[in-house]
């Protein structure tokens, strides 16, 4: 197992000297996989066990209305790093492991763009990513990271016995939870830091909330026993959605991936063992967060480090009769439960034990981090807005956030959620949060809301007219990078000869 190292060449040292004078703050960005905010103690859940994440919130600021750009992992990760929407960076769905063989060996989905990592690296920060990759070929480091520890898959088939890639060396981590392994390597990195500023991104591939890892019990997880026989009052208990049932195309077949996934998602629905499993995986992530914060404290780095906890996207766990992602219906949905994610930041410049309900977006994160470390560097073509001022108690400029899932695009304002669909894909949707905070009644066709629909439809149209790239804009017959989740659904709506995916960046 290779040790983390720091380039100490004269050229790098001179850059780092400049950075050390002007940009002293380290950054640790902790990104969970499929983490709903309402399954964290600091967001009001009394059944989970998240003392360390809750402590981050106690000593920092929590945003309650922070939204991802897309309901799948790869697009969210791309947006989080680049500040771009999926229709700009081209990643519209999860990058399927089965497609790896069809991609160039050196392919990275965001190689053509600047990112938070490339900007910090260029400024002299030492950069490292530990955890889930899922933005291209896993053996190719994501651009901007000096060092990488990851594993060979995107979809988590098992939390145990995983093949990892550690500084280019491949080996199997046996009889250990992968979160514990990633935590250990992140702590190693912190312990080996000198006085130079660093950016460490820790991408946990849990809690996940998907089969097969979260289906039924997980007695190998040391936290599982504490959740056995819980009531799980904080998990919605609903009938399986007719929308999900309508996708069944025959009996369960383990050899047919999508069909087997659908059946397993329905098996998780209202299943106490699966709920206990989810809580145990959240607890092991929380334990990792605690170890990383303790390592920063032991190195006397905590007060000089911005620590952020967030997620790539959320996940439904019973809401609306669904379990899973935005693609579990056709057309895809954009419920808050799938696109609202946690955001907690701790740093001496940020108010402690402060909660804000201001609307913020995943695309705001890169600009915010750069603003917090002392640079106003912006990303070309990004609609992201730094919310550093919000974290210092001032007003935030954003009055709406936007998101998309292939054939569905949406906007969230203080009062409304509006989704519009690619023509022919399905009905538009409007929820009035004043009277319907759980998003249960579509009022888009009610006459009294016609002006609201018109206004919000124009907002969505104008936004994506400005913040999309024709070659990646599916609504303009563009292509998705690497993988797409709805090719058979979209193809009849597209011009003849439309090709769904590409791995080209030119």
C-alpha positions as CSV (number, residue, x, y, z in Angstrom):
1,X,0.0,0.0,0.0
2,X,1.7,3.2,-1.2
3,X,2.0,6.1,1.1
4,X,0.5,9.5,0.2
5,X,3.3,11.9,-0.8
6,X,3.8,15.6,-1.5
7,X,5.6,17.1,-4.4
8,X,8.4,19.2,-2.9
9,X,10.2,20.2,-6.2
10,X,11.4,23.9,-6.3
11,X,8.7,24.8,-8.8
12,X,5.9,23.4,-6.7
13,X,7.5,24.9,-3.5
14,X,7.5,28.4,-5.0
15,X,3.8,28.1,-5.9
16,X,2.9,26.6,-2.5
17,X,4.8,29.5,-0.8
18,X,2.5,31.9,-2.6
19,X,-0.6,29.8,-1.7
20,X,0.5,29.4,1.9
21,X,0.7,33.2,2.2
22,X,-2.7,33.9,0.6
23,X,-4.8,30.8,0.7
24,X,-4.1,29.2,4.1
25,X,-7.3,27.2,4.4
26,X,-7.4,23.5,3.9
27,X,-10.5,21.8,2.5
28,X,-12.0,18.5,3.4
29,X,-15.1,17.7,1.3
30,X,-17.0,14.6,2.6
31,X,-19.6,13.3,0.0
32,X,-21.9,10.5,1.0
33,X,-23.7,8.4,-1.6
34,X,-27.6,8.7,-1.8
35,X,-27.9,10.4,1.6
36,X,-31.3,11.9,2.3
37,X,-31.0,14.8,4.7
38,X,-34.0,13.7,6.7
39,X,-32.1,10.5,7.7
40,X,-29.6,12.6,9.8
41,X,-30.0,13.5,13.4
42,X,-29.2,17.2,12.8
43,X,-32.1,17.4,10.3
44,X,-34.5,16.2,12.9
45,X,-34.4,12.4,12.7
46,X,-34.5,10.7,16.1
47,X,-34.0,7.1,14.9
48,X,-30.6,7.3,13.2
49,X,-27.2,7.4,14.9
50,X,-25.1,10.3,13.6
51,X,-23.4,12.0,16.6
52,X,-20.3,13.1,14.6
53,X,-22.3,14.6,11.7
54,X,-24.6,16.3,14.2
55,X,-21.5,17.7,15.9
56,X,-20.4,19.2,12.6
57,X,-23.7,20.9,12.5
58,X,-23.4,22.0,16.1
59,X,-20.1,23.7,15.3
60,X,-21.1,24.9,11.9
61,X,-23.9,25.9,9.5
62,X,-26.6,23.6,8.1
63,X,-28.5,24.3,4.9
64,X,-32.0,22.8,4.8
65,X,-32.8,23.5,1.2
66,X,-29.7,22.5,-0.7
67,X,-30.4,20.8,-4.1
68,X,-28.5,18.6,-6.4
69,X,-28.7,19.0,-10.2
70,X,-29.8,15.4,-11.0
71,X,-31.1,12.4,-9.2
72,X,-28.2,10.1,-10.1
73,X,-24.7,9.8,-8.7
74,X,-22.4,10.5,-11.7
75,X,-24.2,13.6,-12.9
76,X,-24.3,15.0,-9.3
77,X,-20.5,14.3,-8.8
78,X,-19.8,16.0,-12.2
79,X,-21.9,19.1,-11.2
80,X,-20.4,19.3,-7.7
81,X,-16.9,19.5,-9.2
82,X,-17.5,21.6,-12.3
83,X,-20.4,23.9,-11.3
84,X,-22.2,22.9,-14.5
85,X,-25.6,21.4,-15.2
86,X,-25.9,17.9,-16.8
87,X,-26.9,19.5,-20.1
88,X,-23.6,21.3,-20.0
89,X,-21.2,18.6,-18.8
90,X,-23.0,15.8,-20.6
91,X,-23.3,13.3,-17.7
92,X,-27.1,12.6,-17.5
93,X,-27.2,9.3,-15.6
94,X,-25.1,6.9,-13.7
95,X,-22.1,5.5,-15.7
96,X,-22.8,1.8,-16.0
97,X,-20.0,-0.6,-15.1
98,X,-21.1,-2.9,-18.0
99,X,-20.2,0.0,-20.4
100,X,-16.6,0.3,-19.2
101,X,-15.4,-1.9,-22.0
102,X,-16.9,0.4,-24.6
103,X,-15.1,3.5,-23.3
104,X,-11.6,4.6,-24.2
105,X,-9.1,3.4,-21.6
106,X,-8.2,6.9,-20.6
107,X,-11.7,8.3,-20.6
108,X,-12.8,10.8,-17.9
109,X,-16.2,12.3,-18.1
110,X,-15.1,15.8,-17.0
111,X,-11.7,16.0,-18.6
112,X,-12.7,18.9,-20.9
113,X,-13.7,21.2,-18.0
114,X,-12.1,23.1,-15.2
115,X,-13.2,21.9,-11.8
116,X,-12.8,22.7,-8.2
117,X,-9.9,20.2,-8.1
118,X,-8.1,21.6,-11.1
119,X,-8.4,25.2,-10.0
120,X,-7.1,24.3,-6.5
121,X,-4.3,22.1,-7.9
122,X,-3.3,25.0,-10.2
123,X,-3.2,27.3,-7.2
124,X,-0.7,25.1,-5.5
125,X,-3.0,23.0,-3.3
126,X,-2.1,19.3,-2.9
127,X,-5.2,17.4,-3.9
128,X,-6.4,13.9,-3.2
129,X,-9.5,11.9,-3.7
130,X,-10.4,8.9,-1.5
131,X,-13.5,6.9,-2.3
132,X,-15.9,6.4,-5.1
133,X,-14.8,7.6,-8.5
134,X,-17.7,6.9,-10.9
135,X,-16.8,9.6,-13.5
136,X,-15.2,7.5,-16.1
137,X,-12.6,4.7,-16.2
138,X,-11.8,4.0,-12.5
139,X,-8.1,3.4,-13.2
140,X,-7.8,6.9,-14.6
141,X,-7.6,9.6,-11.9
142,X,-10.2,12.3,-12.1
143,X,-8.4,15.4,-13.5
144,X,-7.2,17.7,-10.8
145,X,-6.3,15.1,-8.2
146,X,-2.6,14.4,-7.4
147,X,-3.5,11.2,-5.7
148,X,-6.4,8.8,-5.8
149,X,-7.6,5.8,-3.8
150,X,-10.8,4.3,-5.2
151,X,-12.4,1.0,-6.1
152,X,-13.1,-0.6,-9.5
153,X,-16.9,-0.2,-9.7
154,X,-19.5,2.5,-9.7
155,X,-22.6,0.5,-8.5
156,X,-21.9,-0.9,-5.1
157,X,-22.5,-4.6,-5.3
158,X,-21.1,-5.3,-1.8
159,X,-19.8,-3.2,1.1
160,X,-17.2,-6.0,1.7
161,X,-14.4,-7.7,-0.2
162,X,-13.8,-5.0,-2.8
163,X,-11.0,-4.6,-5.3
164,X,-9.4,-1.2,-4.8
165,X,-7.0,0.9,-6.7
166,X,-4.5,2.6,-4.3
167,X,-2.1,4.9,-6.1
168,X,-2.3,2.7,-9.2
169,X,-1.8,-0.5,-7.2
170,X,-4.7,-3.0,-7.2
171,X,-5.5,-5.3,-4.4
172,X,-8.5,-6.8,-2.6
173,X,-9.7,-5.4,0.8
174,X,-11.1,-8.5,2.4
175,X,-13.4,-8.8,5.4
176,X,-13.7,-5.1,5.8
177,X,-16.4,-2.6,5.1
178,X,-15.3,-0.4,2.3
179,X,-16.3,2.8,4.2
180,X,-13.8,1.8,7.0
181,X,-11.1,1.3,4.4
182,X,-11.7,4.7,2.8
183,X,-11.8,6.3,6.2
184,X,-8.4,4.7,7.1
185,X,-6.8,6.0,3.9
186,X,-8.3,9.5,4.4
187,X,-6.9,9.6,7.9
188,X,-3.5,8.4,6.6
189,X,-3.5,11.3,4.2
190,X,-4.3,13.8,6.9
191,X,-1.6,12.4,9.2
192,X,1.0,12.7,6.5
193,X,0.3,16.4,5.8
194,X,2.9,19.0,6.3
195,X,2.2,22.7,6.4
196,X,1.1,23.0,2.8
197,X,-2.6,23.6,2.0
198,X,-4.5,20.6,0.8
199,X,-7.9,19.6,-0.7
200,X,-9.1,16.2,0.3
201,X,-12.3,14.8,-1.2
202,X,-13.7,11.7,0.5
203,X,-16.4,10.0,-1.5
204,X,-18.1,7.4,0.6
205,X,-20.1,4.9,-1.3
206,X,-22.7,4.6,1.5
207,X,-25.3,4.7,2.8
208,X,-26.5,3.9,-0.7
209,X,-30.1,2.8,0.0
210,X,-30.1,0.4,-3.0
211,X,-30.1,-3.3,-3.5
212,X,-28.3,-5.6,-3.2
213,X,-26.2,-3.9,-0.5
214,X,-29.2,-2.5,1.5
215,X,-31.7,-5.2,0.9
216,X,-32.4,-7.1,4.1
217,X,-30.1,-7.3,7.1
218,X,-26.3,-6.6,7.3
219,X,-25.1,-8.3,10.5
220,X,-21.4,-7.7,9.3
221,X,-21.9,-4.0,9.9
222,X,-21.0,-3.3,13.6
223,X,-23.8,-0.8,13.9
224,X,-26.6,-3.1,12.6
225,X,-27.6,-4.7,15.9
226,X,-28.5,-1.3,17.4
227,X,-31.3,-0.9,14.9
228,X,-32.9,-4.3,15.1
229,X,-36.5,-4.1,16.3
230,X,-36.7,-0.3,15.9
231,X,-40.1,1.0,14.9
232,X,-38.8,3.3,12.1
233,X,-41.5,5.8,12.6
234,X,-39.4,8.2,10.5
235,X,-39.7,6.0,7.4
236,X,-42.8,6.5,5.2
237,X,-45.1,3.5,5.2
238,X,-46.9,3.6,1.9
239,X,-48.3,1.3,-0.8
240,X,-46.0,0.6,-3.7
241,X,-46.6,3.2,-6.4
242,X,-48.7,2.3,-9.4
243,X,-46.1,4.0,-11.5
244,X,-43.4,1.6,-10.3
245,X,-45.7,-1.4,-10.6
246,X,-46.5,-0.4,-14.2
247,X,-42.8,-0.9,-15.1
248,X,-43.0,-4.7,-14.4
249,X,-42.4,-6.6,-17.6
250,X,-42.5,-10.2,-16.4
251,X,-41.3,-12.3,-13.5
252,X,-38.2,-11.5,-11.5
253,X,-35.0,-12.6,-13.3
254,X,-31.6,-12.2,-11.6
255,X,-30.0,-12.3,-15.1
256,X,-32.0,-9.2,-16.2
257,X,-30.4,-6.3,-14.3
258,X,-33.1,-3.7,-14.6
259,X,-36.0,-6.1,-13.9
260,X,-34.2,-7.6,-10.9
261,X,-33.3,-4.2,-9.5
262,X,-37.0,-3.2,-9.8
263,X,-38.2,-6.3,-7.8
264,X,-35.5,-5.7,-5.2
265,X,-36.5,-2.1,-4.7
266,X,-40.0,-3.3,-4.1
267,X,-38.8,-5.9,-1.6
268,X,-37.0,-3.1,0.3
269,X,-40.3,-1.1,0.5
270,X,-41.7,-1.1,4.1
271,X,-39.1,-3.8,5.1
272,X,-37.7,-3.2,8.6
273,X,-34.6,-5.2,8.0
274,X,-33.7,-3.0,5.0
275,X,-34.5,0.1,7.1
276,X,-32.1,-1.1,9.8
277,X,-29.5,-1.8,7.2
278,X,-29.8,1.8,5.8
279,X,-29.4,3.2,9.3
280,X,-26.4,1.0,10.0
281,X,-24.7,2.3,6.8
282,X,-25.4,5.9,7.8
283,X,-23.9,5.2,11.2
284,X,-20.7,3.7,9.7
285,X,-20.3,6.8,7.5
286,X,-20.9,9.0,10.5
287,X,-18.2,7.0,12.4
288,X,-15.8,7.8,9.5
289,X,-16.6,11.5,9.6
290,X,-15.8,11.4,13.3
291,X,-12.4,9.7,12.7
292,X,-11.5,12.3,10.0
293,X,-12.4,15.3,12.2
294,X,-10.4,13.7,15.0
295,X,-7.4,13.3,12.7
296,X,-7.6,17.0,11.8
297,X,-7.8,17.9,15.5
298,X,-4.8,15.7,16.4
299,X,-2.7,17.5,13.7
300,X,-3.9,20.9,14.9
301,X,-5.5,21.4,11.5
302,X,-9.2,21.6,12.4
303,X,-9.3,25.4,12.8
304,X,-7.5,25.9,9.5
305,X,-9.8,23.5,7.5
306,X,-13.1,23.9,5.9
307,X,-15.0,20.7,6.6
308,X,-18.1,20.1,4.4
309,X,-20.5,17.2,4.5
310,X,-22.9,16.7,1.6
311,X,-24.0,14.1,-0.9
312,X,-24.1,13.4,-4.6
313,X,-27.9,13.0,-4.5
314,X,-30.6,11.7,-2.2
315,X,-32.9,8.7,-2.5
316,X,-36.5,7.9,-1.9
317,X,-37.2,5.4,0.9
318,X,-41.0,5.1,0.7
319,X,-42.1,8.6,-0.2
320,X,-44.7,8.6,-3.0
321,X,-44.8,4.8,-2.9
322,X,-41.3,4.7,-4.3
323,X,-37.9,3.5,-3.2
324,X,-34.9,4.5,-5.3
325,X,-34.0,7.3,-7.7
326,X,-35.6,9.8,-10.0
327,X,-35.5,7.2,-12.8
328,X,-37.8,4.7,-11.0
329,X,-40.8,6.2,-12.9
330,X,-41.4,7.0,-16.6
331,X,-41.2,9.8,-17.1
332,X,-38.6,10.5,-14.5
333,X,-39.7,12.5,-11.4
334,X,-38.0,15.3,-9.5
335,X,-39.5,15.0,-6.0
336,X,-37.8,16.9,-3.3
337,X,-37.1,13.6,-1.5
338,X,-34.8,12.7,-4.4
339,X,-33.1,16.0,-5.2
340,X,-32.8,17.7,-1.8
341,X,-29.4,16.8,-0.2
342,X,-27.6,17.7,3.1
343,X,-25.1,20.4,3.3
344,X,-23.2,21.1,6.5
345,X,-20.0,23.2,6.8
346,X,-17.7,23.8,9.7
347,X,-15.0,26.5,9.9
348,X,-14.2,29.4,12.3
349,X,-15.5,31.9,9.7
350,X,-19.0,30.2,9.7
351,X,-21.6,30.7,12.4
352,X,-21.9,27.8,14.8
353,X,-25.2,25.9,15.3
354,X,-26.8,28.0,12.6
355,X,-29.5,26.7,10.2
356,X,-30.6,28.4,7.0
357,X,-33.5,27.6,4.7
358,X,-32.1,29.6,1.8
359,X,-32.3,27.9,-1.6
360,X,-28.8,26.8,-2.7
361,X,-27.6,24.4,-5.5
362,X,-24.9,21.9,-5.9
363,X,-23.5,24.0,-8.7
364,X,-22.9,26.8,-6.2
365,X,-20.4,24.7,-4.2
366,X,-17.2,25.2,-6.3
367,X,-17.5,29.0,-6.4
368,X,-18.4,29.0,-2.7
369,X,-15.3,27.0,-1.7
370,X,-13.0,29.1,-3.8
371,X,-14.6,32.3,-2.3
372,X,-14.1,30.9,1.2
373,X,-10.4,30.3,0.6
374,X,-9.8,33.8,-0.7
375,X,-10.2,33.8,-4.4
376,X,-13.1,35.0,-6.6
377,X,-12.3,32.6,-9.4
378,X,-15.4,31.7,-11.3
379,X,-16.1,28.9,-13.7
380,X,-16.8,29.6,-17.3
381,X,-20.5,29.0,-18.2
382,X,-21.5,28.1,-14.7
383,X,-24.8,29.3,-13.2
384,X,-23.3,28.7,-9.7
385,X,-23.4,31.6,-7.2
386,X,-21.1,31.7,-4.2
387,X,-23.1,31.6,-1.0
388,X,-20.2,32.6,1.2
389,X,-22.2,35.7,2.2
390,X,-25.0,33.5,3.3
391,X,-22.6,31.6,5.6
392,X,-21.7,34.9,7.2
393,X,-25.3,35.8,7.9
394,X,-26.0,37.9,4.9
395,X,-28.7,37.5,2.2
396,X,-28.2,35.1,-0.6
397,X,-28.9,36.0,-4.2
398,X,-30.6,32.8,-5.3
399,X,-34.4,32.7,-5.6
400,X,-34.7,29.4,-7.3
401,X,-32.8,26.2,-8.1
402,X,-32.9,24.1,-11.2
403,X,-32.5,20.3,-11.8
404,X,-33.0,17.8,-14.6
405,X,-33.3,14.1,-15.2
406,X,-33.1,13.5,-19.0
407,X,-36.7,14.0,-20.1
408,X,-37.7,16.0,-17.0
409,X,-36.6,19.5,-16.0
410,X,-37.6,21.4,-13.0
411,X,-37.3,24.5,-10.9
412,X,-37.8,24.9,-7.1
413,X,-38.8,28.3,-5.7
414,X,-39.8,29.2,-2.1
415,X,-43.4,28.2,-2.8
416,X,-43.5,26.0,-5.9
417,X,-41.9,23.0,-7.5
418,X,-42.5,22.8,-11.3
419,X,-41.4,20.1,-13.7
420,X,-41.8,20.2,-17.4
421,X,-41.3,17.2,-19.7
422,X,-39.8,16.8,-23.1
423,X,-42.7,17.0,-25.6
424,X,-44.4,13.7,-25.7
425,X,-42.8,12.3,-22.6
426,X,-45.6,13.0,-20.1
427,X,-47.5,15.7,-18.2
428,X,-46.0,18.8,-16.6
429,X,-46.3,18.9,-12.8
430,X,-46.8,21.8,-10.3
431,X,-46.8,21.5,-6.5
432,X,-47.8,24.3,-4.2
433,X,-45.7,23.9,-1.0
434,X,-47.8,26.3,1.0
435,X,-50.7,23.9,1.0
436,X,-48.9,20.7,0.0
437,X,-45.4,20.4,1.5
438,X,-45.2,16.7,0.8
439,X,-45.8,17.1,-2.9
440,X,-48.9,14.9,-3.2
441,X,-51.2,16.9,-5.5
442,X,-50.3,18.0,-9.0
443,X,-52.1,21.4,-9.6
444,X,-50.6,22.2,-13.0
445,X,-53.9,21.9,-14.7
446,X,-56.0,23.9,-12.2
447,X,-57.0,27.2,-13.8
448,X,-56.0,29.3,-10.8
449,X,-52.4,28.2,-11.3
450,X,-52.2,28.9,-15.0
451,X,-50.2,32.1,-14.5
452,X,-47.8,30.3,-12.1
453,X,-47.2,27.5,-14.7
454,X,-46.6,30.0,-17.4
455,X,-44.1,32.0,-15.3
456,X,-42.2,28.9,-14.1
457,X,-42.2,27.2,-17.5
458,X,-40.5,30.4,-18.9
459,X,-38.0,30.3,-16.1
460,X,-37.0,26.7,-16.9
461,X,-36.9,27.4,-20.7
462,X,-34.8,30.5,-20.3
463,X,-32.4,28.8,-17.8
464,X,-31.7,25.8,-20.0
465,X,-31.4,28.0,-23.1
466,X,-28.5,29.7,-21.4
467,X,-27.0,26.9,-19.4
468,X,-26.9,23.9,-21.8
469,X,-24.6,22.8,-24.6
470,X,-26.4,21.5,-27.8
471,X,-24.1,18.5,-28.1
472,X,-25.1,17.3,-24.5
473,X,-28.7,18.8,-24.4
474,X,-31.0,15.8,-24.8
475,X,-33.9,18.2,-25.4
476,X,-32.1,19.4,-28.5
477,X,-31.3,15.8,-29.6
478,X,-27.9,15.9,-28.0
479,X,-26.2,12.9,-26.4
480,X,-25.4,11.8,-22.9
481,X,-21.9,10.9,-22.0
482,X,-21.2,7.3,-21.3
483,X,-24.6,6.0,-20.2
484,X,-28.2,6.9,-20.3
485,X,-31.1,5.4,-18.3
486,X,-34.0,5.9,-20.6
487,X,-32.9,5.3,-24.2
488,X,-35.9,3.1,-25.1
489,X,-38.2,5.7,-23.6
490,X,-36.6,8.6,-25.3
491,X,-35.9,7.1,-28.8
492,X,-39.5,7.5,-30.1
493,X,-39.4,11.2,-29.1
494,X,-36.2,11.9,-31.0
495,X,-35.3,12.6,-34.6
496,X,-34.5,9.6,-36.8
497,X,-30.9,8.5,-36.4
498,X,-30.5,9.9,-32.9
499,X,-27.8,8.2,-30.9
500,X,-28.2,8.2,-27.2
501,X,-24.6,8.2,-25.9
502,X,-21.1,9.3,-26.6
503,X,-17.7,9.3,-25.0
504,X,-16.3,12.0,-27.2
505,X,-15.4,15.4,-25.6
506,X,-14.9,17.2,-28.9
